Amino acid sequence: MMHSRYHSLSPPLAALALLALSFNCALAQSPPSSRVRGTIEAVDGDILAVKARSGDEVRLRMASDLRVAGIAAIPLSEIKAGSFIGVTTVPGPDGSHDAIEVHVFPESMRGTGEGSRPYDLRPNSTMTNATVDQSVVSNDGYRLLVKYKGGEKTVTVTPQTVLVTYVPAEKSDLKPGAKIIAFAKKLPDGSFETSRISVGRDGITPPM
């Protein structure tokens, strides 16, 4: 069924949808050590020298089947009732679920990784993939009621929340200064090999 689902998409959109699937399966299932977040410092053939957010220098070997997705900023108006989103939250001081970031999935990816689980972006953070049921403007932010199989959650979107979506990107977008999140496996020599990289567009740091 998956093949027929993507068959009607144009080639760039089909590739993006398949890439989003692989990225979000990784977001849902990979251990924290397999995610490398940082800034590309140099490119040497198929090797990326990355300064990780931890401060470590990481060498990333790009696999022959590398897939690249772009991450672009969107306005709050793009998040509406019926949108299928991923949202990373942390506990607020009043017991609320405060959104660090919200990423809107392409329609073809509705249902990917649906549910809520611990995440490694920050201490005590949670990743929730769900459908927006209601949105309400409140005095302390913009609140979204999201529902997923087996549960629901009300999250607060503040002016500090980063709002993004997936856009097409190419290997050529992986250049010094680019902000990335890569899903990688560690090789025996201590370097990492990656087949999936998400790169920020127009200065955006992938927030997930």
C-alpha positions in Angstrom: 0.0 0.0 0.0 2.9 2.4 0.7 4.1 2.2 -2.9 0.7 3.1 -4.3 0.3 5.9 -1.8 3.4 7.6 -3.1 2.9 6.8 -6.7 0.6 9.8 -7.3 3.1 12.3 -5.9 5.5 14.2 -8.1 9.1 12.8 -7.9 10.4 15.5 -5.5 7.4 15.2 -3.2 7.5 11.4 -3.3 11.1 11.5 -2.3 10.4 13.9 0.5 7.6 11.8 1.8 9.7 8.7 1.9 12.5 10.6 3.5 10.2 12.0 6.1 9.1 8.5 6.9 12.6 7.3 7.4 13.5 10.4 9.5 10.5 10.1 11.8 10.9 6.4 12.3 14.4 7.3 13.4 13.0 10.0 15.7 10.6 7.5 17.2 12.9 4.5 17.5 16.6 5.3 17.5 18.6 5.5 20.7 19.9 9.0 21.6 23.5 8.1 20.7 22.5 7.7 17.0 21.4 11.3 16.7 24.1 13.9 15.9 23.1 17.5 16.1 25.5 20.3 15.2 27.1 22.5 12.6 29.1 21.4 9.5 32.6 22.8 9.7 34.1 21.2 6.6 33.3 18.8 3.8 36.0 16.5 2.4 34.5 14.2 -0.3 32.0 12.0 1.6 33.2 13.1 5.0 31.5 15.8 7.0 33.3 17.4 9.9 30.7 18.4 12.4 30.9 20.4 15.6 28.3 18.7 17.7 26.1 20.7 20.1 28.0 18.9 22.9 31.2 20.5 21.7 32.6 17.3 20.3 34.1 17.1 16.9 32.3 14.4 14.9 33.3 12.9 11.6 30.3 11.8 9.6 30.7 9.5 6.5 27.8 10.0 4.1 26.5 6.7 2.9 26.0 6.0 -0.8 22.2 6.0 -0.2 22.2 9.3 1.7 18.9 11.1 1.9 18.7 14.8 2.7 15.6 16.7 3.9 15.3 20.4 4.4 13.8 22.1 7.5 12.1 25.4 6.9 10.4 27.9 9.2 6.6 28.3 9.0 4.1 30.7 10.5 1.8 29.7 13.3 -1.1 29.9 10.8 0.2 26.7 9.2 -0.7 24.8 12.3 -4.4 24.3 12.3 -7.1 21.8 13.4 -6.5 18.5 11.5 -2.8 19.1 11.0 -0.6 16.0 11.9 2.3 17.3 13.8 5.3 16.3 15.9 5.9 18.4 19.0 8.7 18.3 21.5 7.6 19.4 25.0 9.1 19.9 28.4 7.2 20.3 31.7 6.2 23.8 32.5 6.3 25.3 36.0 2.6 25.0 36.3 2.4 21.4 35.1 1.8 22.4 31.5 3.4 20.8 28.4 5.5 23.6 26.9 6.5 23.2 23.2 10.1 23.6 22.3 9.4 22.9 18.7 6.5 21.9 16.4 7.1 20.3 13.0 4.2 19.8 10.6 4.2 16.5 8.6 3.4 16.3 4.9 -0.1 15.0 4.5 1.3 11.8 3.0 3.0 11.1 6.4 -0.1 11.3 8.5 0.1 8.7 11.3 3.9 8.3 11.2 5.2 7.5 14.7 1.9 8.3 16.3 2.1 8.5 20.1 4.0 10.1 22.9 7.4 9.0 24.2 10.5 10.3 26.1 13.0 12.2 23.9 16.6 13.3 24.2 16.4 16.9 22.9 16.5 18.3 26.5 16.2 16.8 30.0 12.6 15.5 30.6 11.6 16.3 27.0 8.9 14.3 25.2 8.2 13.8 21.5 4.5 13.5 20.6 3.2 12.8 17.1 -0.5 13.5 16.9 -3.3 15.3 15.2 -4.3 18.8 16.2 -7.9 18.6 17.5 -8.4 22.2 18.8 -6.4 25.4 19.0 -7.1 28.1 21.6 -5.5 31.5 22.1 -4.8 32.1 25.9 -3.1 34.8 27.9 0.1 32.8 28.3 0.4 31.4 24.7 -1.4 29.4 22.0 -2.7 26.1 23.2 -3.1 23.0 21.0 -5.1 20.0 22.0 -3.5 17.1 20.2 -4.9 13.5 20.0 -3.2 10.3 19.3 -4.1 6.6 19.6 -4.5 6.0 23.3 -4.2 9.5 24.6 -4.3 13.3 24.2 -2.3 16.2 25.4 -2.6 20.0 25.6 0.6 21.8 24.6 1.4 25.4 24.9 3.1 27.2 22.0 5.0 30.3 23.1 6.8 33.0 21.1 10.0 30.9 21.8 8.6 27.8 20.2 10.3 27.0 16.8 7.8 26.1 14.1 9.0 24.2 11.0 8.1 21.8 8.2 9.9 19.5 5.8 11.0 20.9 2.4 13.1 19.3 -0.5 16.9 19.5 -0.1 20.0 18.1 -1.8 23.4 16.8 -0.8 24.8 20.2 -2.1 23.0 21.9 0.8 25.4 20.1 3.2 28.1 22.8 3.4 30.2 24.6 6.0 27.9 26.5 8.4 24.8 24.4 7.8 23.0 23.2 10.9 22.0 19.6 10.8 20.6 16.6 12.6 22.0 13.3 11.4 20.9 9.7 12.1 24.1 7.7 12.3 25.8 4.5 13.3 29.2 4.4 14.9 32.0 2.7 12.9 34.9 0.7 14.4 37.3 3.6 13.9 35.1 5.9 16.1 33.6 7.8 13.2 30.0 7.7 12.2 28.2 6.8 9.0 24.9 8.4 8.1 22.2 7.8 5.5 19.7 10.4 6.7 20.5 14.1 7.3 18.1 16.9 8.0 19.5 20.4 7.2 18.2 23.8 8.2 17.3 26.2 5.4 17.9 29.9 5.6 19.8 29.7 8.9 17.3 27.5 10.7 18.7 24.9 13.2 16.6 21.7 13.0 14.9 22.0 16.3 13.8 18.3 16.8 
